[in-house]
Every structure is written in structure tokens, then in C-alpha cells.
Amino acid sequence: MFREVSELKDKKILIVGLGKTGVSLAHFLTGVGAEVTITDHKSKPELSAQLEIIGDLPVKYDLGGHSPKTFLQQDLIILSPGINPHLKIFDYARSQGIKITGEFEFAVQFVKEPIIAVTGTNGKTSAGRLMEEMFKESGIDCWLGGSIGAPMTEYLRLPKKAKVVIAEVSAFMLDLVETFAPQNIVFMNLAESHLDRYKSMEDYVNAKRKVFKNVDQATTSILNADDNAVVELARDPAVQRGRIFYFSRKAALEPQIMNIGGAVNIGEEIKVRTGPEIETYSIKNLKMLGRHSIENLMAAILATREHGATREAVQKVIENFKGLSHRLEYVRKVGGVLFYNDSKATNVHAVFRALDAFEENVILIAGGKDVGGNFEPLRNLIRRKVKSLFLIGESKEKINRDIGDFSETFLMGTFEEAVFIAYQKSRIGDIVLLSPGCPSFDMFDSYEERGDYFKEIIRKFK
């Protein structure tokens, strides 16, 4: 598309979507001399906060809808990740010869530093944060962004570049990928998600698959050997063009993995091989909950050791990293009852991982925006581990049909009511777990707001 940033000068570029990504694009593009127009279906009053940040930048606006005329006047159209690229207005622009790309694909073409692309349905953020800490502890300057934190365009605006870029890459960001070629691809897992945007699981998988589009001999893919869907993806000839490291929690795979390179968990140790030697790391003092946390660790170790993180730094992070907010986050103990906030669990696979972290006596609060998730795979775990199930939000009736017969189940009117009654029904030794399995947008603006409100309620209990 473009080789150098200087080629953007005087180009007519349309930004679609004025969220965090659109604002970042506006600052970057105007800074390099492009002629920028911004369009959004929201009106000017609805976008007042974003418009205030943009301030007096020299941009034009087409707000409150999308005008075909505006689209046809551009050299390039850049979509924010949340914008569905298959809308009719985009098909029309393409038919008229207008180039359309995504913000992520647009930004990474100007990144000269090695990129570690972290993708998968769950675990991306935790793995990315672990990598960031391992690099920092090793004295290696890194930048972490993408679908976590700052958009990729923010990296382009930095006066000083990092040694390594860690990019958390969602399916939405991969939809329009053409030239993206990371040095490392970390694929955590693959499960049903985002079926409100994709017509089928196959469409979702095909979006994720695009991360491998430009694999060559210089690429190292770091893949979860315990996830059948990821292993199936690895059979693709495109993936096989590069080097592959597998990570696994199955001790039986140790000989195979240590032979070709990768990581395996055996008891309280992780064995790692990225070169001629086999390294051993202790997880005896691991503070993060859940067996999936060990998967996140193995992926992070493999990726960072590839780029020079020290063994001492890696071990220190293993022992000190406590996990992230809203991801199996311990809140407090009240009257012998433990409370955990897993509000980031916005799909069924994430709830499965959360329940897998506990043995029994779980009181589960689930539900939220209905995006078509199938909760039936949770039935055995619900039967074995969940003593009471509290369902909330617009998805509660559907979840009840899927799993309501496998535990004492209550359909609640409000979020507050669910939390209060869950506490009332709890006994000493019980675990009250918020792990919704759904996005938050029926009740809250974000999973963070939902998790913070849960913690606020819990802090008032006596």
C-alpha cells in the first residue's frame, strides 16, 4: 500500500469510526500532512468527548451517517476494528475502485521493529502482559498495544521506538489483513466467539486464520498443542512454511516437544527449549489462578526468550505476576466466602476456563448481552462444581435453557439483586464467581465497568 510515511502527504483519507482508534488515526494522519475526513453514524453531540480530544486538527466531518459522495472522494478509506467491513457502503466504494483497509493493517506496514502477534479467543491480554513484564525485567524496551490499550497507530506517533512490539490481535483486526507479517505468531486457543459479527464459526476461524497469511521461514509460530482447533490450523501449509513451537500442559508430550522446540508443564515445572539447551522454570510460587494461566506463561516464555529476555527475569515474573483485573481477580473474603471477579469472561470458553480453576462449591453469576453463545459445553462442569447459578441480562432465558437443569438456578431481574442473593445463599467455603460468558453491553458500557461495579458491591458486604 505505502512504503514510507512520507507517501501519505496530501492523500485524501477517510477515517470510519470516531472511537479511540479513529482519534489516534486523526492525530497521526494530520501530523504527516494527509487530507483527513472523519465519518461516523453517531451525531456530533454523541461524539462530543472525542471531538474535544481532536480539538482544532485540520479535519473534515461527515457525522450522523455515511454519505456515498464522501466515500468516493477518497484515495484511501481506513476502518476502525469495530466497524464491520462488509457493509454495503464499503462494497459500493470498492466497486468504484476505492481502496479500503483496517487501522491495524494500515499501521503495521510502517512498523520496522519485530512484531510478536498474540491472538486467540481467550488469554491474549494476560499473555501479552506477561511478555511485557518479562521484557521490562530483562531491560528490553518493548511496546504493547493493539486490541489492548493503545491502537497500533499510537506506536507510529512515538518519538522513540521499542526493540520489540507486542500486538494483541483480535479477529476484527485481522479481517482486512493483506501484508501483515509478524516475526512471531502466538496462538492461544480457538473457541466460539463474536457470532454477533460473524455469520458462523467458520467465518470467525477464517478471520483468525489470516494471521498466518504471510508466514515465511523467518516466522516462528507458538501454538497451543492442547487445543484441537489450533492444532488443526497448524496443518495448513501456510503455517508450515515457518518454524513452529508448541506448548502443552500434557507431560506425555514432553519428548516430542523437547525434540522440536517448545514448552511443556510437568508438575511444578515448565521445561522450555528454544535453542540447543533445555531450560527449566519453577512455577511452585505461581500466584495466578487457573491451569490456563500456565498456558499463558508458556506462550510468554517462548516468545520473550526468542527476543533475548533473560532466564532470571522470566523466573522473577513467574513468581511476582499476580494476574490482571477482571480476569479471575480475587476481590475479598467475607464471612468465609471468597469472591472472584472474572468479568472479562465474555464468551463460553472463558467461563469453562474459570470453572476449571475451582474444585467445587461455586456460586456462579452469568449472563449479559445475547450474542448467540452456546452454553451446553458447560453442562458437566456446572453439574460437578456449581451449587447455585444466578442468571442475568438479556441472555438469561437462553442460558437457562442450555444449562439451567444442571444446578439450582435463579433468573434475576437486576445485577445487584443477583450479587446480593448469591451472597445470602452462600456458606463458609463457598466461592461466588462473576464469570458472565457474555459481553456487558446490555447493562454496562464495558466489562471493566461491570467488574468494577461487582467489586464495589462486594466491598460493602460485612
N, C-alpha and C positions, 0 to 999 in steps of 0.2 A: 504493500500500500504506500508507505513512505519509508525512506531510509534514514532521514535525518529530520530533527525537529524544525530546522530552518525551512523545510519544504512546506510547512503549514502556513507561512506568511501569506496573507491576502486570500487564502482559501475561504470559501463560503461554507461554514459548517453549522449544522443544526443539531442541537442537543435535545433529545427527547426524554423528558422526566426531570423535574427540578427537586429531587431529593438531595441527600448528602453527595451522591455521585455527580449529579448534574451541577451542583455548586462548585465542586472541585474541578470539573471539566471547564466550567466558565472561567475560573481564575487562570487555569493553565493555558487555555486556548487564546484568551485575550492577551495574555502575557507574551505569547510568541507571535502576535500580530495577525491572527485569524479574524475573519469577519463572522461573528457569532450571533446566532439566533437561538432562543430557547422556547420550546413548546411544551405545554403540559395541559392535561384535561381539566386540572383544577383551576379555579379562578384566582385573580390577583389577591383578594382578601384571604383566601385559604392558604396562599403561599407567602404570606407577609413575613414570616420568620426567615425563610430562605432568601427572599428579595432583600431583606435588610442586610444579610451577610454579603450578598453580591454588591450591594451599595451602588456606586456610580461607575461600575465597569461598563465599557462601551459595548453593550449587547442590545439586541432587539428581542421583543417578546411576541409570542402568539399563544396566549393563555386562554383557559376556558374551553379548550377544544383543539383539534388539529386541522389546519387549513391545507387542502391539497396544493394550493398555489405556493404556500411556504415551502413545502417539501420539494417541489420541482425547481426551486431557485437555488438549490444547494449543490456543492461539489461533493459533500460527504454528510451522511446522517449517522450520529452516534447515539446508541440506545443505552440507557441505564439498565442494570441487570434485572430490575423488577418489571421491565416492560416486555410484554410478550412479542417476540419478533415476527409472529405470524399473523398480525392484524392486517386487514385488507388495505389500509392506507400504506403500509410498508410494501405489500405486494405491488400496489399501483406504482409507487416510487421506483421499485426495482424494474418494473416493466418499461419505465421511461429512462432507464439507464443510470439511475442514481445509485451510488454505492452506499450500502448500509452495513455498519459494523457495530459491535458492542464495545462498551467502555474498556473492558478488560483486554480484549484483543487489540484495540487501538493503542492502549498504554504500553503493553508488554513489548510491542515492536521497537520501542525506544529504550528499553532496559538492556544495558550491555552486560550487567553483572549476572552470575549464575543464579538461576531461579530453582527453588525447591517448591514444586506444586503439590499441595496437600488436598486430596479430595476424598470423597466417600459420603455415605449418608449420615453417619454419626462419628464423633471423635476428632473431627478436623481441627477444631479450635484448641482442644486440650493438647493434641499432638503438636500443633504449631506453637503454642505457648511453651511447651517443654523444650522444643528446639531453640526457641528464643532464649530461654534461660541457660541452656547448655552452651550456646554460643557466647552469651554475655559472660558467663562464668569462666570461659576459656579466653576472654579478651578479644573475641572476634566480633567486629561490628556487623550487625545484621538489621534488617528491616522486615517487620511482619505486617501484612495487610491483605487486601482482597475482600472477601466476604466477611472478614473480621476486622473491626476497626476502620482504618482509612482505606478509601478506594485506591486502586493501583495508580491512578493519575497523581495522587498526592506524592508518591515517590519521585515522580518526574520533576516536581517542584522543589525538591530538597537541594540545597546548595552543595552538600557533601553526600556522596553516595556510599552505600554499605559494601561490605565484602560479599555478602550473601543476601539474597532476597527470598523470604518465605511467603508464599502466596497461598492463602486458603481459597480454594477454587470450588464454587458451587456449580450445580448443573446449569443454572441460569447464566452464569458467566461463560460456560463452555458452549452454549447454544450457537454462537456466531464465530467460534474459533476457526481460523484458517491457517495461520502461520505460527501460532504459539508452539515453542519448542523448549520446554524446561530441561534443565540438566538432570533433575531428579523428579520422579513422579511417585508420590506416596499415596497408595490407595487403601483406605482403612477398611471399608466394608461396603456392601451394596444391599439395600432393602427398600421396600415400597415407601415412596415419599413423593410429595408435590403432585399428587394426582389431580389437584385442582388446576394445575397449569398444563400438565402433560395428559394426553388422551389415554395413555396406557403405560404400564410398567415398562414395556418395550421402548416406548418413546423416551422415557426417563433414562433408561440404561443407555440408549443410543446417544443421548446428550452427554452423559458421563464418559462414554467411550471416547469422545473426541479429545480427551486429554492425551491420548496415545497417538493422535493423528500424525505427528511429525517425529516420532521416535526414530533415532538412528543409533549408531554404535557408541556414541558419546553419552547416551541416556542410560541412567540406572533407575529401574522401576523397583519400588519397595512395596511388596504386596502381602496381603493377609492370607496366609495359607489355610487358615481355619474358616474362611468364608467361601463357600462353594461358588457363589456368583462371581467373586473376584478371581478365583482360580479359573473359572470358565473364560473370563475375559482375557486371562493371560495366555490362553491358547491361540489368540488372534496373532497371525503372522506379523502384524504391525508391532505388537508388543515384543515379540521375539527378536526383533531387529536389534534391540539393546540388551544390556545386562539386566538380570533380574535377581533381586534378593528377596527371599520370603521370610516372614516372621510368623511364629506359631507358639501357642500355649501347650501344644501336644509334645510331650517328651519323646514319644516314639519317632517323631520326625527329625530328631537331633542328627543322626548320621547323614541323612540326605541333605539337610540344610547346611550343616557344617562343611559338607563337601563342596557345595556350590557357592556358599556365602549367604549370610542372613543372620537371624536371631531366633533363639528358642528359649522358652521358660521351662526350667526344671526345678521344681520345689521352690526354694527361696533364692534362686539364682537365675540370671539371664546370661546365656552364652551368646557371644557375638563374633561373627567373622566378616570383616570387610576387606581383608588382605590376607597375607600368608599366615598370620597368627590368630589363634582363638583367644578372645578376651572373656573374662567372667566378671559380672557385676552382681552385687548383693542387693536384694530387694527386701531384706529382713526388716528394715526400718521404714518401709514404704508407708506413707501417710494417706495416699489416695485410696478411696473405696472402689471395689468392683474389679472383677477379673479383666474387664475391658480396659482398665487403666494400665494393666501390664502390656496390652497390645499397643496402647498409645506410647508407652515408654519404649518398647522395642523399635517401633517405627521411628521415633525421635532419635534414638541412639544410632541407628543405621544411617539416617540422613545426615546427622551432625558429624559423625566420625568420618564420613566421606569428605567433609569440608574442613577438617582439622580440629574439631573440638577435642579437648584432652580427656583422657580416661578419668583423671582426678576430678575434673569439672563435671563430667557426666555422673559420676558416683555421688558427688555432693548434691546435685539437683535431684537425683533419685531420693535422697534422704530428706531433703528440705521442702520439696514442692508439695503443697497442700491441696492442689486442685483449684478449680475456678468457681466463681459464684454461679449459682443456679444449675450446677451440674453435680448431683448427689452431694450437695453442700450441707454439712451439719449445721443446724440452726441452734438448738439448745436442748437441754433435758429438763422436763417439767414433771414433777411427781413420779419419777421413774420411767417416763415416756420420752423416747427420743424422736426428734423432729428433723426431717431432711427435706431440703428444697431442691427438686430436680425439674424446675420449670422449663429448662432448655429442652426437655424431652418432648419434642413437638411431633414425633411420629411413633408408631407402634414398636419399631425396632429399639428405639431408645428406652421405652418402658421395659421391654424384655431385659435389656442390659441392667437397668436399675433394680428390678426384682431379683435378678441373678446375684446381686451383691448381698442379699439378705437371706437368712435361712427360713424364718417363719415369723408369725405374729405381726404381719404388715397390715396396716390400715391405709388403703390406697385411695387417694383423691385423683380422679382422672376426668378428662373431657375438656372441651373447648370448641373452637371453630371446626365445623364438619367439613373435611376435605376428602372424604371417601375412604379413610383408612380402615383396614380390615383387622379387627382386634381378636379374631378367632385363634391366631397362633399363640395367644397368651393363656389359653384355657387351662393347660396343665399347671403352669406357674401360679395362676390365680387359685386353683383348687388346692395346691400344696402350701402356698405361702401367705395368701391374703385372707384374713379373718373377716374383714369388712371392706366393702367397696362403695365409695361415695362418688357419684357421677354428677357432673356439672356441665353447663353450657349447651349450645345448640346440638352437640353431638351425643348427648346423654342417652337419648332413646335408642339410637343405633348401637352404641356401645353396650347398652343393657341387653339388646337382642343378641349381641355377639358373645358376651361373657357374663351376663347378669345371673345366670343359673349356677355359676360355679363358686359363688361366695354370697354371704349375706350382703344384699345390695340396696342402696338408697339413692333415689333420684332427687337431687336438691334444687331448690329454687335460686339460691344465690351462692356465690363463692364463700362469703363469710359464714353462712349457715353450715356449709359443708365442713369448714375448718373447725368451727365451734363444736358441732355434734360429733365429729371424728374424735376430738379430744375428750368429750364427755363419755364416749363409748370405749375409750382406751383404758388399759390396765397396766400395772407395773410390768416393764419388759417389752411392751409393745413399741412398734415403730410407726409413726404417722408420716407417710411419704406422699408429697405432691409430685406426681410424675404424669402429666396430663395426656401425653400421646397425641396431642392436637396443638395447632397454633393457638395463639391467645386472642386473636383479633375480634372475637365475638364479645369479649368482656374488657379487654385491655389493649393498649397500644403496642405492647411488645411482651415477649416472655420475661424480660427484665422487670417490667412493671408488675407483672403477675407474681413473680418470685419475691420481689421486694415487699409487696402487699402481704403475701403469705408470712414472711418473716416479721413484718410489723404486727400482725395479729398474734403470732406466737409469743412475741416479746412481752405482750400484755398479760399472758397467762400466769397464774400464781399457783 
